[in-house]
Amino acid sequence: MVHLTRIYTRTGDAGQTRLTDNSVTSKTDARVAAYGHVDELNSAIGLLLAQYPVDAEVRGALELIQNELFDVGADLSNPVVPEPKYEPLRVIATSIDRLEQWCDRFGEELPALNSFILSGGSPTSAYFHVLRTVARRAERAGWEAAEQYGLEDDPAKATGGVNLLALRYLNRLSDLFFILARHANAAAGVAEVLWVPGGERNPDAPHR
């Protein structure tokens, strides 16, 4: 259990922060950037839930994902080291399996795509595309941290590695948001906006 008695601490005023293992690092560290993007993604999900209509099944999935994204952030903030003193909170394969199951569940009734789609249609669908792109950015930032620190426990890098499953989780999550964007348009009875390659050179080309 986490106890927060005071929000401001002044400990970060010099441009440094503490990771989950209590080690000190710069606020511009690749790990910090990665879990910062995850935090932004979590906040964006909260905005969608507060302002946009989603059905009960999707809402339940998103509420669980919000909780798991805190786990992802904690994972990215905790360097992977051999024989840690305390068992760390890590993303596990079953969480990724559940994302894939949701992808199958929400995508099973969607029509096949013959083109890439543009963000749009219903407001809910458009916002799911925002979530998709933020998830992709968080994943890229995680891979930047992995390039710097290695994956898992890299003996060549004394600072500890990055858990590969945390990065896979973000990848599958962005896939799910793409599917949920399509699901939202289907639920609202709104046609998807299709990308027309070179469409600006052909003003008569259909976009739907």
C-alpha positions in Angstrom: 0.0 0.0 0.0 1.2 3.5 -0.9 0.7 6.3 1.7 0.9 9.9 0.4 0.9 12.3 3.2 2.3 15.3 1.3 2.4 15.9 -2.4 5.2 18.4 -2.7 8.6 17.3 -1.4 11.1 19.7 -3.0 13.4 16.7 -3.6 13.2 17.2 -7.4 14.1 20.9 -7.5 17.6 20.1 -8.7 16.4 18.2 -11.8 16.8 14.8 -10.3 14.3 12.1 -9.2 14.3 8.7 -7.5 13.5 5.5 -9.3 11.5 2.7 -7.7 14.7 1.1 -6.4 15.4 4.4 -4.7 18.4 5.2 -7.0 18.8 8.8 -8.1 18.7 9.8 -11.7 18.1 12.8 -13.9 14.6 13.8 -14.8 15.7 13.6 -18.4 16.7 10.0 -18.0 15.3 7.6 -20.7 13.5 5.6 -18.0 11.8 8.7 -16.6 10.7 9.7 -20.1 9.2 6.3 -20.7 7.2 6.1 -17.5 6.2 9.7 -18.0 4.6 8.9 -21.3 2.8 6.0 -19.6 1.5 8.4 -17.0 0.2 10.7 -19.8 -1.5 7.8 -21.5 -3.2 6.8 -18.2 -4.5 10.4 -17.8 -5.8 10.5 -21.3 -7.7 7.3 -20.7 -9.3 8.9 -17.7 -10.3 11.9 -19.9 -12.0 9.5 -22.4 -13.9 7.8 -19.6 -15.0 11.1 -18.1 -16.1 12.8 -21.3 -16.9 10.2 -24.1 -19.5 7.5 -24.3 -18.3 3.9 -24.2 -20.2 0.7 -23.5 -19.9 -1.1 -20.2 -17.6 -3.8 -21.6 -15.1 -1.3 -23.0 -15.3 0.8 -19.8 -14.5 -2.3 -17.7 -11.5 -3.0 -19.9 -10.2 0.6 -19.8 -10.6 0.8 -16.0 -8.5 -2.4 -15.6 -5.9 -1.0 -18.1 -5.6 2.2 -16.1 -4.6 0.1 -13.1 -2.2 -2.0 -15.1 -0.6 1.1 -16.6 0.5 2.1 -13.0 2.1 -1.4 -12.9 3.8 -0.6 -16.3 5.1 2.7 -15.0 6.4 1.1 -11.8 8.1 -1.6 -13.9 9.8 0.9 -16.2 10.9 2.8 -13.1 12.6 -0.2 -11.6 15.9 -1.4 -13.1 16.0 -5.2 -13.7 18.8 -6.6 -11.5 19.7 -10.2 -10.5 18.5 -11.4 -7.1 16.6 -8.2 -6.0 16.2 -7.7 -2.3 12.4 -7.4 -2.7 10.3 -9.0 -5.4 9.6 -6.2 -7.9 6.3 -5.4 -9.5 6.6 -6.5 -13.1 4.3 -6.8 -16.1 3.5 -10.5 -16.6 2.6 -12.4 -19.8 -1.0 -13.0 -18.7 -1.7 -9.3 -18.9 -0.5 -9.2 -22.5 -2.6 -12.3 -23.2 -5.7 -10.5 -22.0 -5.0 -7.5 -24.3 -4.8 -9.9 -27.2 -8.1 -11.5 -26.1 -9.7 -8.1 -26.1 -8.3 -7.3 -29.5 -10.0 -10.5 -30.8 -13.2 -9.9 -28.9 -13.7 -6.3 -30.0 -12.4 -6.9 -33.5 -14.3 -10.0 -34.4 -17.3 -8.3 -35.9 -15.5 -5.4 -37.6 -15.3 -5.5 -41.4 -12.0 -6.1 -43.2 -9.9 -3.1 -44.0 -9.0 -2.3 -47.6 -7.2 0.9 -46.7 -5.6 2.6 -43.7 -8.2 4.7 -41.8 -7.9 8.3 -40.7 -8.7 9.5 -37.2 -12.4 10.6 -37.2 -15.9 9.6 -37.4 -17.4 9.7 -33.9 -15.6 11.8 -31.1 -15.0 8.6 -29.1 -13.3 6.9 -32.0 -11.1 9.9 -32.7 -10.0 10.0 -29.1 -9.1 6.3 -29.2 -6.7 7.2 -32.0 -5.2 9.8 -29.6 -4.7 7.0 -27.1 -3.2 4.8 -29.8 -0.6 7.4 -30.7 0.4 8.1 -27.1 0.8 4.4 -26.4 3.1 4.2 -29.4 5.1 7.1 -28.1 5.4 5.4 -24.7 6.5 2.2 -26.4 9.2 4.1 -28.4 10.4 5.8 -25.3 10.6 2.4 -23.6 12.7 1.1 -26.4 15.0 4.1 -26.1 15.5 3.2 -22.4 16.2 -0.4 -23.5 18.8 0.6 -26.0 20.5 2.6 -23.2 20.2 0.0 -20.4 19.6 -3.3 -22.1 16.8 -5.7 -21.8 16.4 -7.7 -18.6 19.6 -8.1 -16.7 22.4 -7.0 -19.0 25.8 -7.8 -17.2 27.5 -5.2 -19.4 25.3 -2.5 -18.0 25.6 -2.1 -14.2 22.5 0.1 -13.9 20.1 -2.7 -14.7 17.9 -3.4 -17.7 14.3 -3.0 -18.9 11.6 -5.6 -18.7 10.7 -6.7 -22.3 7.2 -7.6 -21.2 6.5 -3.9 -20.3 7.3 -2.9 -23.9 5.2 -5.7 -25.3 2.3 -4.6 -23.2 2.4 -1.1 -24.7 2.6 -2.5 -28.2 -0.5 -4.7 -27.7 -2.3 -1.8 -26.0 -1.8 0.5 -29.0 -3.2 -2.3 -31.2 -6.2 -2.6 -28.9 -6.8 1.2 -29.1 -6.9 1.0 -32.9 -9.5 -1.7 -32.7 -11.5 0.1 -30.1 -11.5 3.2 -32.4 -13.1 1.1 -35.1 -15.4 -0.5 -32.6 -16.6 2.9 -31.4 -17.5 4.0 -34.9 -19.3 0.8 -35.5 -21.3 1.2 -32.2 -22.2 4.7 -33.2 -23.2 3.8 -36.7 -20.6 6.1 -38.2 -18.6 5.3 -41.3 -14.9 5.1 -41.1 -12.8 7.7 -42.8 -10.5 5.9 -45.3 -7.1 7.1 -46.4 -6.9 7.7 -50.2 -3.3 7.7 -51.3 -2.6 10.9 -53.2 -6.2 11.9 -52.6 -5.3 15.6 -52.5 -4.4 15.2 -56.2 -7.8 13.8 -57.0 -10.5 15.9 -55.3 -13.3 13.6 -56.6 -11.9 10.5 -54.9 -14.2 9.1 -52.2 -12.9 9.1 -48.7 -15.4 6.7 -47.2 
